[in-house]
Amino acid sequence: MQKHNQIPRQRGAALVVGLLMLVALTLIGVTTMGMNTMELRMASNAQNKSNAFQAAEAGLEVGLGGTNADNITAAQPIVAPVLVNATATVNSTFVGLIPGRGSGFTSGVACPGSSPERTRCAHFQITSVGQHLQSNASSTQVQGFYVLAPQPGN
């Protein structure tokens, strides 16, 4: 009796299925990495915008603290706050005076907490622009406020 050592003829179906699965898993991996990169970029942009906003807010605080009521109509020099990864450009603008009752922005309204004979109100507006240093993220904050000042001659 003769033994025949016959090897069944294989057609390579397992190889083809394995390669297709490998291609599918590679595509899923590449897509996931791309999505993660986009999410990281979005989170970074949100953080940069937050830093710019905080810089602008710090500029407003510096501007509010640095207004001089003795020379209210003069340009107010403001030193920008020192920040990490962001800068703030702060401008204080003198808007006008409210000298007494009946001459305010609304007829019959004097500056809150003032005595029209002895004090007047100076209206200022501060504009602070925060800029993140490594990106184009920026934030602009505007705030108006009043400063009580003595009437001339008092």
C-alpha atoms as one frame of an Amber mdcrd trajectory, in Angstrom:
protein
   0.000   0.000   0.000   1.248   3.321  -1.006   0.749   6.432   1.048   0.235
   9.580  -0.843   1.251  12.641   0.915  -1.258  15.008  -0.562  -1.354  18.551
   0.633  -4.709  20.118   0.004  -4.520  23.018  -2.347  -5.064  26.277  -0.432
  -6.334  29.308  -2.173  -5.151  32.065   0.264  -8.561  33.129   1.586  -7.234
  33.515   5.123  -4.464  35.789   3.888  -6.858  38.016   1.991  -9.274  38.263
   4.947  -6.401  39.014   7.320  -5.045  41.774   5.072  -8.504  43.330   4.704
  -8.937  43.348   8.482  -5.491  44.916   8.882  -6.367  47.659   6.376  -9.676
  48.329   8.156  -7.980  48.568  11.570  -5.298  50.865  10.142  -7.947  53.194
   8.694  -9.795  53.270  12.027  -6.532  54.080  13.837  -5.552  56.854  11.432
  -9.044  58.399  11.647  -8.995  58.277  15.452  -5.576  59.949  15.550  -6.826
  62.691  13.234  -9.870  63.285  15.431  -7.710  63.420  18.557  -5.398  65.926
  16.894  -8.381  68.117  15.989  -9.752  67.913  19.531  -6.353  68.872  20.927
  -6.209  71.849  18.565  -9.706  72.966  19.604  -8.837  72.684  23.302  -5.633
  74.638  22.711  -7.555  77.386  20.896 -10.062  77.587  23.745  -7.203  77.894
  26.260  -5.505  80.604  24.172  -8.785  82.549  23.935  -9.224  82.224  27.699
  -5.684  83.542  28.272  -6.387  86.520  26.001  -9.647  87.217  27.856  -7.866
  87.056  31.214  -5.183  89.434  29.916  -7.872  91.905  28.806  -9.601  91.627
  32.199  -6.280  92.235  33.979  -5.798  95.306  31.787  -9.217  96.630  32.873
  -8.290  96.147  36.523  -5.005  97.988  36.029  -6.828 100.773  34.184  -9.474
 101.121  36.884  -6.819 101.280  39.594  -4.615 103.734  37.733  -7.081 106.549
  37.009  -6.077 109.855  38.592  -9.000 111.942  39.845  -6.820 115.029  40.428
  -6.123 115.636  36.747  -9.209 114.064  35.225  -9.130 115.601  31.768  -5.519
 114.610  31.088  -4.575 111.447  29.262  -4.241 108.675  31.766  -0.968 106.745
  31.432  -1.553 103.088  32.133   1.125 100.473  32.640   0.059  97.194  31.065
  -0.015  94.203  33.401   2.772  91.640  33.289   1.347  88.309  32.154   2.604
  84.918  31.036   1.939  84.039  27.358  -0.269  87.107  26.828  -0.112  90.889
  26.618  -2.660  93.585  27.293  -2.908  96.957  25.606  -4.898  99.348  27.763
  -6.278 102.765  26.778  -8.205 105.080  29.043 -10.346 107.739  27.371 -11.859
 110.759  29.079 -15.473 110.929  27.865 -16.799 113.987  29.651 -17.860 115.715
  32.860 -21.157 115.697  34.693 -20.935 118.956  36.666 -24.162 118.838  38.645
 -27.857 118.136  38.846 -29.708 118.429  35.539 -26.654 118.162  33.340 -25.998
 114.438  33.372 -26.699 111.916  30.684 -30.310 111.835  31.838 -32.010 115.128
  32.668 -32.244 115.751  36.409 -29.650 113.145  37.364 -26.456 114.113  39.129
 -23.404 111.961  39.567 -24.256 109.234  42.095 -23.016 110.066  45.580 -21.972
 113.597  44.667 -22.730 117.039  45.942 -23.284 119.248  42.849 -21.794 122.299
  44.578 -18.568 120.608  45.633 -17.962 117.676  43.281 -18.370 116.651  39.687
 -18.186 113.332  37.898 -15.617 112.465  35.282 -16.734 109.763  32.870 -13.987
 107.483  31.575 -13.962 104.539  29.236 -11.235 101.912  29.367 -10.528  99.646
  26.419  -8.286  96.677  27.052  -7.146  94.317  24.304  -5.637  91.020  25.423
  -3.479  89.145  22.905  -2.118  85.614  23.307   1.550  85.580  22.308   1.739
  82.238  20.472  -1.536  82.468  18.568  -3.912  84.972  17.023  -6.336  84.719
  19.936  -7.441  88.123  21.203 -10.141  89.577  23.393 -11.339  93.169  23.677
 -13.020  94.391  26.856 -14.572  97.847  27.240 -15.749  99.312  30.525 -17.007
 102.747  31.458 -16.798 104.251  34.933 -17.116 107.529  36.833 -14.662 109.229
  39.153 -15.754 111.827  41.707 -13.584 114.923  41.458 -13.716 118.279  43.239
 -15.281 121.241  41.463 -12.690 123.814  40.384 -11.960 126.158  43.274 -12.926
 123.669  46.011
